[in-house]
């Protein structure tokens, strides 16, 4: 591999590790401690990093350079973080949907409800 290919792979590896960290922070509840504006900035930053990664990967593929072990390891870590984040997002979406159904009165009967679906009492 040429020096430019080595530098490109190192840059791609660093970027992949940053992305992994952002997914891990979100998965571990790190976004919950921050204001909505900070979370939006972190998500926007993650989107920018994904775009940069796509550009670097395209360059690497054009040069037909092999994937170095460090980059392969970083990509594997990112794939695992993304999959765990995806699964936890699906679980959270289902929890929110269940809560919404219950608030609309579509859930399991839990007590007396008024005409507007408001809970009047439970027994």
Rosetta silent file (secondary structure, phi, psi, omega in degrees, C-alpha in Angstrom):
SEQUENCE: XXXXXXXXXXXXXXXXXXXXXXXXXXXXXXXXXXXXXXXXXXXXXXXXXXXXXXXXXXXXXXXXXXXXXXXXXXXXXXXXXXXXXXXXXXXXXXXXXXXXXXXXXXXXXXXXXXXXXXXXXXX
SCORE:     score description
SCORE:     0.000 S_00000001
   1 L     0.000  140.835  179.476    0.000    0.000    0.000 S_00000001
   2 L   -76.756  168.617 -179.656    1.200    3.467   -0.814 S_00000001
   3 H   -63.315  -38.535  179.124    1.625    6.152    1.822 S_00000001
   4 H   -67.109  -35.907  177.355   -1.510    7.971    0.647 S_00000001
   5 H   -68.199  -37.583  177.720   -3.528    4.738    0.892 S_00000001
   6 H   -65.203  -43.937  178.915   -2.211    4.159    4.415 S_00000001
   7 H   -64.727  -40.311  178.316   -3.155    7.714    5.438 S_00000001
   8 H   -62.091  -44.090  178.786   -6.601    7.320    3.867 S_00000001
   9 H   -65.210  -38.978  178.560   -7.192    4.076    5.788 S_00000001
  10 H   -65.653  -42.005  178.576   -6.007    5.686    9.043 S_00000001
  11 H   -64.006  -42.977  178.774   -8.302    8.659    8.497 S_00000001
  12 H   -64.122  -40.008  178.854  -11.219    6.330    7.731 S_00000001
  13 H   -63.307  -44.097  177.951  -10.453    4.272   10.829 S_00000001
  14 H   -60.880  -43.283 -179.227  -10.446    7.381   13.077 S_00000001
  15 H   -64.653  -41.686  178.936  -13.734    8.513   11.604 S_00000001
  16 H   -63.068  -40.332  179.272  -15.323    5.073   12.111 S_00000001
  17 H   -66.965  -37.414  175.801  -14.224    5.065   15.760 S_00000001
  18 H   -62.122  -44.496  178.221  -15.750    8.545   16.296 S_00000001
  19 H   -61.317  -43.850  178.282  -19.014    7.301   14.836 S_00000001
  20 H   -57.879  -42.953  179.368  -18.932    4.230   17.063 S_00000001
  21 H   -61.287  -42.706  179.917  -18.451    6.473   20.091 S_00000001
  22 H   -64.277  -41.604  176.835  -21.462    8.607   19.165 S_00000001
  23 H   -64.978  -40.657  179.933  -23.670    5.542   18.738 S_00000001
  24 H   -64.391  -43.117  179.150  -22.385    4.108   22.041 S_00000001
  25 H   -59.113  -45.056  179.665  -23.045    7.384   23.896 S_00000001
  26 H   -63.941  -45.482 -177.988  -26.606    7.413   22.604 S_00000001
  27 H   -61.148  -35.971 -178.070  -27.143    3.727   23.429 S_00000001
  28 L   -86.105    8.266  176.023  -25.892    4.213   26.989 S_00000001
  29 L    87.521   11.287 -178.429  -28.282    7.111   27.589 S_00000001
  30 H   -64.117  -27.545  179.840  -25.743    9.890   27.163 S_00000001
  31 H   -73.285  -24.690 -177.074  -28.109   11.950   25.036 S_00000001
  32 H   -67.896  -22.308 -177.885  -30.710   12.003   27.829 S_00000001
  33 H   -83.346   -9.085 -173.276  -28.486   14.180   30.016 S_00000001
  34 L  -109.579  163.106  176.865  -28.248   16.972   27.470 S_00000001
  35 L   -67.079  160.465  179.849  -30.582   19.648   26.181 S_00000001
  36 H   -60.072  -35.627  179.922  -32.571   18.948   23.044 S_00000001
  37 H   -65.655  -42.032  177.967  -30.391   21.452   21.155 S_00000001
  38 H   -64.170  -41.636  178.822  -27.197   19.633   22.133 S_00000001
  39 H   -62.672  -42.131  178.076  -28.727   16.300   21.093 S_00000001
  40 H   -60.593  -41.497  179.091  -29.707   17.789   17.731 S_00000001
  41 H   -65.223  -40.155  178.624  -26.135   18.992   17.211 S_00000001
  42 H   -64.278  -41.131  178.855  -24.745   15.551   18.106 S_00000001
  43 H   -67.607  -40.099  176.725  -27.122   13.862   15.677 S_00000001
  44 H   -63.482  -40.750  178.254  -26.235   16.388   12.967 S_00000001
  45 H   -61.728  -41.406  178.996  -22.535   15.757   13.658 S_00000001
  46 H   -62.342  -40.680  178.812  -23.125   12.026   13.322 S_00000001
  47 H   -63.374  -40.240  177.820  -24.822   12.581    9.947 S_00000001
  48 H   -62.995  -43.384  179.162  -21.845   14.642    8.772 S_00000001
  49 H   -63.445  -37.860  177.567  -19.458   11.882    9.864 S_00000001
  50 H   -62.943  -43.428  177.537  -21.500    9.281    7.975 S_00000001
  51 H   -62.083  -44.578  178.595  -21.264   11.415    4.825 S_00000001
  52 H   -61.646  -40.719  178.794  -17.499   11.857    5.289 S_00000001
  53 H   -62.143  -41.993  178.748  -17.128    8.109    5.815 S_00000001
  54 H   -61.393  -39.919  179.049  -18.996    7.390    2.589 S_00000001
  55 H   -67.094  -43.682  179.024  -16.658    9.738    0.709 S_00000001
  56 H   -64.710  -40.251  179.599  -13.523    8.184    2.223 S_00000001
  57 H   -63.858  -40.170  178.157  -14.771    4.685    1.507 S_00000001
  58 H   -61.652  -41.964  177.591  -15.447    5.622   -2.114 S_00000001
  59 H   -62.009  -44.510 -179.149  -11.881    6.951   -2.439 S_00000001
  60 H   -63.214  -41.358 -179.816  -10.453    3.785   -0.887 S_00000001
  61 H   -66.498  -36.774  177.704  -12.491    1.575   -3.204 S_00000001
  62 H   -63.963  -36.475  179.736  -11.366    3.577   -6.244 S_00000001
  63 H   -77.563   -8.296  178.632   -7.742    3.038   -5.275 S_00000001
  64 L    60.197   28.371  179.705   -8.521   -0.674   -4.943 S_00000001
  65 L   -78.575  144.878  177.007   -6.581   -0.746   -1.673 S_00000001
  66 L   -70.230  158.555  178.237   -7.181   -3.651    0.699 S_00000001
  67 L   -82.402  115.776  178.409   -8.958   -3.040    4.010 S_00000001
  68 L   -64.861  157.214 -177.561   -6.292   -2.916    6.741 S_00000001
  69 H   -58.369  -42.113 -178.878   -6.898   -4.978    9.894 S_00000001
  70 H   -62.086  -42.397  179.000   -7.355   -1.872   12.081 S_00000001
  71 H   -67.652  -40.792  177.749  -10.009   -0.480    9.745 S_00000001
  72 H   -60.833  -41.046  177.596  -11.740   -3.849    9.537 S_00000001
  73 H   -64.636  -44.514  179.309  -11.843   -4.026   13.321 S_00000001
  74 H   -63.229  -40.799  178.650  -13.214   -0.474   13.588 S_00000001
  75 H   -65.471  -38.034  176.431  -15.878   -1.220   10.970 S_00000001
  76 H   -62.863  -42.595  177.742  -16.903   -4.358   12.868 S_00000001
  77 H   -62.223  -43.855  179.156  -17.242   -2.333   16.070 S_00000001
  78 H   -63.137  -42.960  179.368  -19.335    0.287   14.260 S_00000001
  79 H   -59.833  -41.351  178.640  -21.584   -2.392   12.758 S_00000001
  80 H   -65.592  -44.326  179.647  -22.226   -3.840   16.232 S_00000001
  81 H   -62.275  -42.524  179.916  -22.980   -0.404   17.728 S_00000001
  82 H   -64.202  -41.998 -179.489  -25.355    0.452   14.886 S_00000001
  83 H   -65.087  -43.085  178.336  -27.183   -2.871   15.251 S_00000001
  84 H   -65.094  -41.496  178.386  -27.591   -2.463   19.019 S_00000001
  85 H   -63.760  -39.977  178.887  -28.761    1.135   18.515 S_00000001
  86 H   -62.737  -46.713  179.766  -31.225   -0.021   15.867 S_00000001
  87 H   -63.143  -43.763 -179.100  -32.675   -2.706   18.135 S_00000001
  88 H   -67.684  -32.358  176.026  -32.974   -0.360   21.118 S_00000001
  89 H   -66.011  -40.291  177.848  -34.650    2.256   18.892 S_00000001
  90 H   -64.596  -41.037  177.921  -37.222   -0.313   17.755 S_00000001
  91 H   -63.243  -45.820 -179.959  -37.921   -1.298   21.384 S_00000001
  92 H   -62.817  -41.568  178.507  -38.286    2.360   22.395 S_00000001
  93 H   -61.958  -40.546  178.370  -40.608    3.061   19.447 S_00000001
  94 H   -66.634  -39.416  177.004  -42.797    0.113   20.479 S_00000001
  95 H   -62.116  -43.626  178.902  -42.885    1.349   24.092 S_00000001
  96 H   -65.241  -40.001  178.201  -43.961    4.800   22.917 S_00000001
  97 H   -64.018  -41.525  178.634  -46.607    3.314   20.617 S_00000001
  98 H   -64.090  -41.769  178.276  -47.982    1.199   23.487 S_00000001
  99 H   -63.429  -41.691  179.309  -48.093    4.246   25.755 S_00000001
 100 H   -64.654  -43.568  177.361  -49.881    6.238   23.070 S_00000001
 101 H   -59.271  -42.286 -179.378  -52.422    3.444   22.515 S_00000001
 102 H   -65.433  -41.808  179.111  -53.051    3.305   26.251 S_00000001
 103 H   -65.318  -30.093  178.034  -53.521    7.087   26.471 S_00000001
 104 L   -82.544   -3.072 -179.614  -56.007    6.917   23.626 S_00000001
 105 L    84.763   13.464 -178.313  -57.927    4.229   25.483 S_00000001
 106 L   -91.080   -8.835 -176.149  -56.956    1.504   23.040 S_00000001
 107 L   -84.399 -167.852  179.521  -54.941   -0.474   25.550 S_00000001
 108 L   -65.080  139.091 -179.320  -55.933   -2.992   28.140 S_00000001
 109 L   -62.932  125.286 -178.391  -58.766   -1.815   30.424 S_00000001
 110 L  -122.258    3.590  179.575  -57.221   -0.482   33.615 S_00000001
 111 L   162.909 -171.480  179.853  -60.167    1.287   35.229 S_00000001
 112 E   -77.658  137.109 -179.823  -63.216    3.456   34.637 S_00000001
 113 E  -125.514  145.595  176.793  -62.942    5.951   31.842 S_00000001
 114 L   -81.848 -175.389 -176.919  -65.067    8.967   31.012 S_00000001
 115 L   -61.687  -28.609 -178.503  -66.449    9.886   27.606 S_00000001
 116 L   -92.196    9.713 -178.721  -63.157   11.440   26.479 S_00000001
 117 L    82.935    5.626  179.858  -61.153    8.349   27.423 S_00000001
 118 L   -72.753  136.926  178.143  -59.933   10.001   30.603 S_00000001
 119 E   -72.150  121.005  179.675  -59.157    7.643   33.472 S_00000001
 120 E   -95.922  -28.735  179.682  -61.709    8.258   36.239 S_00000001
 121 E   178.955  158.929  177.766  -60.555    5.589   38.655 S_00000001
 122 L  -133.647  155.526 -174.745  -59.035    2.170   38.900 S_00000001
 123 L  -137.943    0.000    0.000  -59.766   -0.618   41.217 S_00000001
